Amino acid sequence: MDWLYTLSGFTVGLIVGVTGVGGGSLMTPLLVLLFGVSPATAVGTDLLYAALTKMGGSYVHGKKGSVDWRVVKLLALGSLPAALFSLWLLKNLSLDEKSLKSLITSVLSVALILTAFALYFKPWLQKLGRSKDGAVFELHAHHLTGATVATGVVLGTLVAISSVGAGALGGAVLLFLYPRMATVKIVGTDIAHAVPLTLVAGLGHAALGTVNFSLLGSLLLGSLPGIWIGSHLSARIPEKVLRLLLATMLLIIGAKLLFYK
């Protein structure tokens, strides 16, 4: 099975390299639906996978100056405690395997559907941000600070339970909250925030025993070259086509997981 995991890692890495999104939102359901990995283990393993694969991207964006570190800190102020609290709840609720599976797949399906809609409406949000009408969504400084921290809380909860939310969904919310921020800075800020969030949540899952390190190694073996190749192909493939295909795929997977037993 190891070579199949590596092939899956390569495929998902290729998609991430081309589109910039799709890591957690594709890898976790792939492990659950195709390979029959338990939802808790799929989430925990994918979180560490996401943290390790996004570190490079965060470093590059940081060197280029395309990260708003103040926004990263505000998001983390909400997301890291929320992720830790969610993991604490998972541990102390002492859910049986069936209930835990149902909880994780339910949250995962909702997160995937929200991510799909975030991808569908991304151009509209970008257009709104550049227009004069976009100013109506710009909040006063203290309200914006609170809204950013609250966004972190929601993302931290979703990511800790489902491993989905730190990518396209987080980026879509940032587009809404910061309509005047350059797109490259939205992407860089989103990735920079995803690294500590997925790392903390992933290490938390490791402490709970829901990380398969052998599986993690097989996925990374394929994904790292996949991301490298995909990043070089991205300029040759229409972004709109890929984004709509990915959004549709996530919508179908999210709907399927709603009825997953």
C-alpha positions as CSV (number, residue, x, y, z in Angstrom):
1,M,0.0,0.0,0.0
2,D,3.0,2.4,0.6
3,W,3.4,3.1,-3.1
4,L,-0.3,3.9,-3.5
5,Y,0.0,6.4,-0.6
6,T,3.1,7.9,-2.3
7,L,1.2,8.1,-5.6
8,S,-1.7,9.8,-3.8
9,G,0.7,12.2,-2.1
10,F,2.2,13.1,-5.5
11,T,-1.3,13.7,-7.1
12,V,-2.5,15.9,-4.2
13,G,0.9,17.7,-4.2
14,L,0.6,18.3,-7.9
15,I,-2.9,19.9,-7.4
16,V,-1.6,22.0,-4.5
17,G,1.4,23.2,-6.6
18,V,-0.9,24.2,-9.5
19,T,-3.8,25.7,-7.6
20,G,-2.3,26.7,-4.3
21,V,-5.1,24.9,-2.4
22,G,-6.4,21.4,-2.0
23,G,-4.0,19.8,0.5
24,G,-6.1,19.1,3.5
25,S,-9.4,19.3,1.7
26,L,-8.3,16.5,-0.7
27,M,-5.9,14.4,1.3
28,T,-8.2,13.7,4.4
29,P,-11.3,12.5,2.4
30,L,-9.0,10.6,0.0
31,L,-7.5,8.6,3.0
32,V,-11.0,8.0,4.5
33,L,-13.0,7.2,1.3
34,L,-10.3,5.5,-0.8
35,F,-8.0,3.8,1.7
36,G,-10.4,3.2,4.6
37,V,-8.2,5.0,7.1
38,S,-10.1,5.9,10.3
39,P,-11.2,9.6,10.1
40,A,-9.3,10.5,13.3
41,T,-6.1,9.1,12.0
42,A,-6.6,10.6,8.6
43,V,-7.1,14.1,10.1
44,G,-4.1,13.8,12.5
45,T,-1.8,12.5,9.8
46,D,-2.9,15.1,7.3
47,L,-2.4,18.0,9.8
48,L,1.3,17.2,10.2
49,Y,1.5,16.6,6.4
50,A,0.1,20.1,5.8
51,A,2.4,21.7,8.4
52,L,5.5,20.2,6.8
53,T,4.5,20.9,3.2
54,K,3.5,24.5,3.9
55,M,6.7,25.5,5.8
56,G,8.5,26.1,2.6
57,G,5.8,28.2,1.1
58,S,5.6,30.3,4.3
59,Y,9.4,30.9,4.2
60,V,9.3,32.0,0.6
61,H,6.4,34.4,1.1
62,G,8.1,35.8,4.3
63,K,11.3,36.5,2.4
64,K,9.3,38.2,-0.4
65,G,7.5,40.4,2.2
66,S,4.1,39.0,1.1
67,V,2.9,38.2,4.7
68,D,1.0,40.5,7.0
69,W,2.4,39.3,10.3
70,R,0.0,41.4,12.3
71,V,-2.9,39.5,10.8
72,V,-1.2,36.2,11.2
73,K,-0.8,37.0,15.0
74,L,-4.4,38.0,15.3
75,L,-5.6,34.8,13.6
76,A,-3.3,32.7,15.7
77,L,-4.5,34.4,18.8
78,G,-7.9,32.8,18.1
79,S,-7.0,29.7,16.2
80,L,-4.3,28.1,18.4
81,P,-6.3,28.1,21.7
82,A,-9.4,27.0,19.8
83,A,-7.5,24.1,18.2
84,L,-6.1,23.0,21.6
85,F,-9.5,23.3,23.2
86,S,-11.1,21.2,20.5
87,L,-8.5,18.5,21.0
88,W,-9.0,18.6,24.7
89,L,-12.8,18.1,24.1
90,L,-12.1,15.2,21.8
91,K,-10.0,13.6,24.4
92,N,-12.3,14.2,27.4
93,L,-15.6,13.5,25.8
94,S,-14.5,9.9,25.6
95,L,-16.6,9.2,22.5
96,D,-16.9,5.7,21.3
97,E,-15.3,4.9,17.9
98,K,-18.7,5.2,16.0
99,S,-19.6,8.6,17.6
100,L,-16.1,10.0,17.0
101,K,-16.2,8.9,13.4
102,S,-19.6,10.5,12.9
103,L,-18.4,13.8,14.5
104,I,-15.3,14.1,12.4
105,T,-16.9,13.1,9.1
106,S,-19.8,15.6,9.8
107,V,-17.4,18.5,10.5
108,L,-15.2,17.4,7.6
109,S,-18.2,17.4,5.1
110,V,-19.3,20.9,6.3
111,A,-15.7,22.2,6.0
112,L,-15.4,20.8,2.5
113,I,-18.7,22.3,1.3
114,L,-17.7,25.7,2.7
115,T,-14.3,25.5,1.0
116,A,-16.0,24.6,-2.3
117,F,-18.2,27.7,-2.1
118,A,-15.2,29.8,-1.1
119,L,-13.5,28.7,-4.3
120,Y,-16.6,29.3,-6.4
121,F,-17.0,32.9,-5.1
122,K,-13.3,33.8,-4.9
123,P,-13.3,36.0,-8.1
124,W,-16.4,37.8,-6.8
125,L,-14.7,38.6,-3.5
126,Q,-11.6,39.8,-5.3
127,K,-13.7,42.0,-7.6
128,L,-15.7,43.4,-4.7
129,G,-12.5,44.2,-2.8
130,R,-11.1,46.2,-5.8
131,S,-14.4,48.2,-6.3
132,K,-15.6,51.3,-4.5
133,D,-18.5,49.2,-3.1
134,G,-15.9,47.0,-1.3
135,A,-15.4,49.8,1.2
136,V,-18.7,49.0,2.9
137,F,-17.2,45.8,4.2
138,E,-14.2,47.6,5.7
139,L,-14.6,47.6,9.5
140,H,-13.3,50.0,12.1
141,A,-9.9,49.0,13.5
142,H,-11.2,47.5,16.8
143,H,-14.0,45.7,15.1
144,L,-11.6,44.3,12.5
145,T,-9.3,43.1,15.2
146,G,-12.1,41.2,16.9
147,A,-13.4,39.8,13.7
148,T,-10.0,38.5,12.7
149,V,-9.5,36.8,16.1
150,A,-13.0,35.3,15.8
151,T,-12.2,34.0,12.4
152,G,-9.1,32.4,13.9
153,V,-11.4,30.7,16.5
154,V,-13.6,29.2,13.8
155,L,-10.7,28.1,11.6
156,G,-8.9,26.6,14.6
157,T,-11.9,24.5,15.5
158,L,-12.5,23.3,12.0
159,V,-8.9,22.5,11.4
160,A,-8.4,20.6,14.6
161,I,-11.5,18.4,14.0
162,S,-11.4,18.0,10.2
163,S,-7.9,19.2,9.0
164,V,-9.8,21.5,6.5
165,G,-10.2,25.2,6.7
166,A,-6.8,26.8,6.8
167,G,-6.4,27.0,3.0
168,A,-9.1,28.3,0.6
169,L,-11.7,29.0,3.4
170,G,-9.2,31.0,5.4
171,G,-8.2,32.9,2.3
172,A,-11.8,33.7,1.4
173,V,-12.5,35.1,4.8
174,L,-9.4,37.3,4.6
175,L,-10.5,38.6,1.2
176,F,-13.8,39.6,2.9
177,L,-12.2,41.2,6.0
178,Y,-9.3,42.9,4.1
179,P,-10.7,43.7,0.7
180,R,-7.8,46.2,0.0
181,M,-5.0,43.7,0.8
182,A,-3.1,42.5,-2.3
183,T,-4.0,39.0,-3.4
184,V,-0.4,37.8,-3.0
185,K,-0.4,39.0,0.5
186,I,-3.7,37.3,1.2
187,V,-2.2,34.0,0.0
188,G,1.1,34.5,2.0
189,T,-0.7,35.5,5.2
190,D,-3.0,32.5,4.9
191,I,-0.1,30.1,4.4
192,A,1.9,31.6,7.2
193,H,-1.0,31.2,9.6
194,A,-1.7,27.7,8.5
195,V,1.8,26.5,9.5
196,P,1.6,27.0,13.3
197,L,-2.1,26.0,13.3
198,T,-1.6,22.7,11.5
199,L,1.6,22.0,13.5
200,V,0.0,22.6,16.9
201,A,-3.2,20.6,15.9
202,G,-1.1,17.8,14.3
203,L,1.2,17.5,17.4
204,G,-2.0,17.4,19.5
205,H,-3.3,14.5,17.5
206,A,0.0,12.8,17.8
207,A,-0.3,13.1,21.6
208,L,-3.8,11.5,21.2
209,G,-2.3,8.7,19.1
210,T,-4.1,9.6,16.0
211,V,-1.1,10.1,13.7
212,N,0.3,7.3,11.5
213,F,3.9,8.3,10.9
214,S,4.6,5.6,8.4
215,L,1.7,6.8,6.3
216,L,2.9,10.4,6.8
217,G,6.3,9.5,5.4
218,S,4.8,7.8,2.3
219,L,2.6,10.8,1.6
220,L,5.5,13.3,1.9
221,L,7.7,11.1,-0.4
222,G,5.2,11.7,-3.2
223,S,3.9,15.2,-2.4
224,L,7.1,17.1,-2.2
225,P,8.1,16.4,-5.9
226,G,4.4,16.8,-6.8
227,I,4.3,20.3,-5.4
228,W,7.5,21.2,-7.2
229,I,6.3,20.0,-10.6
230,G,2.9,21.5,-10.1
231,S,4.3,24.9,-9.2
232,H,6.1,24.9,-12.6
233,L,3.0,23.8,-14.4
234,S,0.7,26.4,-12.8
235,A,1.5,29.1,-15.4
236,R,0.4,26.9,-18.3
237,I,-3.0,25.8,-17.0
238,P,-6.0,28.2,-16.8
239,E,-6.5,28.9,-13.1
240,K,-10.3,29.4,-13.5
241,V,-10.8,25.9,-15.0
242,L,-8.8,24.2,-12.2
243,R,-10.5,26.2,-9.5
244,L,-14.0,25.3,-10.7
245,L,-13.0,21.6,-11.1
246,L,-11.5,21.5,-7.6
247,A,-14.5,23.3,-6.1
248,T,-16.9,20.9,-7.8
249,M,-14.9,17.9,-6.6
250,L,-14.9,19.2,-3.0
251,L,-18.6,19.7,-3.2
252,I,-19.2,16.2,-4.3
253,I,-16.8,14.7,-1.7
254,G,-18.4,16.8,1.0
255,A,-21.9,15.6,0.1
256,K,-20.7,12.0,0.0
257,L,-19.2,12.3,3.4
258,L,-22.5,13.5,4.8
259,F,-23.8,10.0,4.3
260,Y,-20.6,8.2,5.1
261,K,-21.1,5.3,7.6
